[in-house]
Amino acid sequence: MIKHYLHTRLRPGAFVLLSIFLSLLVLEPDSTQKTALWNCVFLLVSFLVFRLIDDAGSIRADRIHHPDRIYLSVDNFPKFCSFTALISLCYLMPLFFLALNIALIVISLMISSIGLYFLLQNRFQLLQLIPLLKYPFLLCCVVVSPISMNQWFVCGSSFFIMLSYELLEDKNATWTKRIFTLISLTIAGIFSIYFSSISYASLFILIPLALSILFFRWKYIQYLPIAYYPLCVFINLLLT
């Protein structure tokens, strides 16, 4: 069961790329290669661990919408929860020794996520937002303290970047959902591009909106926000 889960739900390549792109949002001008590597590794491992927690927490909704997932069965789910708890413990223990302040943030995020899953287990639409909450907090963990107001907004952009990804995945979305997609893309652009002080910010914010309208049914359009906003921030960092 665990092998099947790892093969179907944990795609290392996708998580590696996601970690690299999102780490570009918070890359500092004086960051060393060691720091950049630590950021990517921390985000990668964190995303993988939280995928387990998110899948365990959304069991009620997933049993309805994804009954084919064998780890959700009555017999397999207790084993999956034990596996998730073990991996989370193995993740947290070295983190407490390496970076206590980050470990405290992460464990608080874990407890909050689990609590929200219990409270909102019957609110399927709200459940979909819980996995997105981890991104801003985990990005804040790799920002050098003290965090400036602009950095708070840039970290917050990751929530709307991932929300845009989720919304763009639905190629048969209604017009209402498409409008929400444009709003999410706009907020992601304002938080990342504008607060990164990129020249001609308004123009760069409009580009993904236009692309998402023109190529809404393109197979890979959902990856646009994940790549576009971090690359804008990174290129601006190189040019300044």
C-alpha positions in Angstrom: 0.0 0.0 0.0 2.8 2.4 0.9 4.7 1.6 -2.2 1.6 2.3 -4.3 1.0 5.6 -2.5 4.6 6.8 -3.0 4.3 5.9 -6.7 0.9 7.6 -7.3 0.9 10.6 -4.9 4.5 11.6 -4.4 6.1 12.7 -7.6 9.7 13.7 -6.7 10.4 15.5 -10.0 7.3 17.7 -9.7 8.1 18.5 -6.0 11.7 19.3 -6.9 10.7 21.8 -9.5 8.1 23.3 -7.2 10.7 23.8 -4.5 13.2 25.4 -6.8 10.6 27.8 -8.3 9.1 28.9 -5.0 12.5 29.3 -3.4 13.3 31.9 -6.1 10.6 34.1 -4.6 12.6 34.6 -1.4 16.1 34.4 -2.7 18.2 37.2 -1.2 20.8 39.2 -3.3 23.6 38.1 -1.0 22.5 34.4 -0.7 25.3 31.9 -1.0 25.0 28.6 -2.9 24.8 26.8 0.4 21.9 28.9 1.6 20.0 28.5 -1.8 20.5 24.7 -1.6 19.3 24.6 2.0 16.2 26.5 1.1 15.4 24.1 -1.8 16.0 21.0 0.3 14.0 22.3 3.3 11.1 23.2 1.0 11.2 19.9 -0.9 11.2 17.8 2.3 8.5 20.0 3.9 6.3 19.8 0.8 6.6 16.0 0.7 5.8 15.6 4.5 2.8 17.9 4.3 1.5 16.0 1.3 1.2 13.0 3.6 -0.6 15.1 6.3 -2.9 16.7 3.7 -3.9 13.4 2.2 -4.5 12.0 5.7 -6.6 15.0 6.7 -8.8 15.0 3.6 -9.9 11.4 3.9 -13.7 12.1 4.0 -13.7 14.2 0.8 -11.2 11.9 -1.0 -13.2 8.8 -0.3 -16.1 10.4 -2.1 -14.1 12.1 -5.0 -11.2 9.6 -5.3 -12.5 6.2 -4.2 -9.7 4.5 -6.3 -7.0 5.5 -3.8 -6.2 2.3 -1.9 -4.7 4.0 1.1 -8.1 5.4 1.9 -9.6 1.9 2.6 -10.7 0.9 6.1 -7.9 -1.6 6.3 -5.1 0.6 4.9 -5.9 4.0 6.3 -4.6 3.2 9.9 -1.3 2.0 8.4 -1.1 5.2 6.3 -1.7 7.3 9.4 1.1 5.5 11.2 3.4 5.9 8.3 2.6 9.6 8.1 3.2 10.0 11.9 6.6 8.2 11.6 7.7 10.3 8.6 6.6 13.5 10.3 8.6 12.6 13.4 11.7 11.7 11.4 11.3 15.1 9.7 10.9 17.1 12.9 13.6 15.6 15.0 16.6 16.7 13.0 14.9 20.1 12.3 14.7 20.8 16.1 18.5 20.3 16.3 19.3 22.3 13.1 16.9 25.2 13.4 14.7 25.3 16.5 12.9 28.5 15.5 11.9 26.9 12.1 10.9 23.6 13.8 8.5 25.5 16.1 6.9 27.2 13.2 6.6 23.9 11.3 5.1 22.0 14.2 2.6 24.8 14.8 1.6 24.6 11.2 1.2 20.9 11.4 -1.1 21.2 14.5 -3.1 24.0 12.9 -3.5 22.0 9.7 -4.7 18.9 11.5 -7.1 21.0 13.6 -8.6 22.6 10.5 -9.1 19.2 8.8 -11.1 18.0 11.8 -13.1 21.2 12.0 -13.8 21.5 8.3 -14.1 17.8 7.4 -17.6 18.3 6.0 -16.8 21.6 4.2 -15.3 20.1 1.0 -14.6 23.5 -0.7 -12.8 24.9 2.4 -10.8 21.7 2.7 -9.2 22.4 -0.6 -7.7 25.6 0.8 -6.0 24.0 3.8 -3.1 22.5 1.8 -2.4 25.9 0.3 -1.8 27.5 3.7 1.5 25.8 4.2 3.3 27.6 1.3 3.5 31.2 2.8 4.6 29.8 6.2 7.2 27.5 4.9 8.6 30.3 2.7 8.8 32.6 5.7 10.9 29.9 7.4 13.7 30.4 4.8 13.6 34.2 4.8 16.4 35.8 6.9 15.0 37.6 9.9 13.8 40.2 10.5 11.2 39.8 7.7 10.3 43.1 6.0 6.7 44.0 5.1 7.5 43.5 1.4 8.8 40.0 2.1 5.6 39.1 4.0 3.6 40.0 0.9 6.0 38.0 -1.4 5.7 34.9 0.8 1.9 35.4 0.8 1.9 35.4 -3.0 2.7 31.7 -2.9 -0.8 31.0 -1.5 -2.4 32.7 -4.6 0.2 31.2 -7.0 -0.8 27.7 -5.8 -4.5 28.6 -5.8 -4.2 29.8 -9.4 -2.6 26.5 -10.2 -5.5 24.6 -8.7 -8.1 26.8 -10.5 -6.3 26.6 -13.9 -6.3 22.8 -13.7 -10.0 22.7 -14.3 -10.2 23.1 -18.1 -14.1 23.0 -18.0 -14.4 25.7 -15.4 -17.4 27.9 -15.3 -17.1 31.7 -16.0 -17.5 32.3 -12.3 -14.5 30.1 -11.6 -12.5 31.7 -14.4 -13.1 35.1 -12.9 -11.8 33.8 -9.5 -8.8 32.5 -11.4 -8.1 36.0 -12.8 -8.5 37.5 -9.4 -6.1 35.0 -7.9 -3.6 35.6 -10.6 -3.8 39.3 -10.1 -3.3 39.1 -6.3 -0.4 36.7 -6.9 1.1 39.3 -9.3 0.6 42.2 -6.9 2.1 40.4 -4.0 5.1 39.0 -5.8 5.9 41.5 -8.7 4.7 44.8 -7.2 6.2 44.2 -3.7 9.5 43.0 -5.3 9.8 46.5 -6.8 9.9 45.3 -10.4 9.9 48.0 -13.0 6.7 48.2 -15.1 5.0 46.0 -12.5 1.6 46.6 -14.0 2.6 45.2 -17.4 4.1 42.1 -15.9 1.0 41.5 -13.8 -1.2 41.7 -16.9 0.8 39.2 -18.9 -0.3 36.0 -17.1 -3.9 37.3 -17.1 -3.8 37.6 -20.9 -2.2 34.2 -21.3 -4.7 32.5 -19.1 -7.6 33.9 -21.1 -6.1 33.2 -24.5 -4.8 29.7 -23.7 -7.2 28.6 -20.9 -7.6 25.1 -22.3 -3.9 24.5 -23.0 -2.8 21.3 -21.4 0.0 22.9 -19.3 -1.5 26.3 -18.6 -1.8 25.5 -14.8 2.0 25.6 -14.5 2.1 29.2 -15.7 1.8 30.9 -12.3 4.3 28.5 -10.6 7.0 29.4 -13.2 6.1 32.9 -14.2 6.0 34.9 -10.9 9.1 33.3 -9.3 11.1 33.8 -12.5 10.0 37.5 -12.7 11.3 38.0 -9.1 14.5 36.1 -9.8 15.3 38.0 -13.1 14.6 41.3 -11.3 17.1 40.2 -8.6 19.7 39.5 -11.2 19.2 42.9 -12.9 19.4 45.0 -9.7 
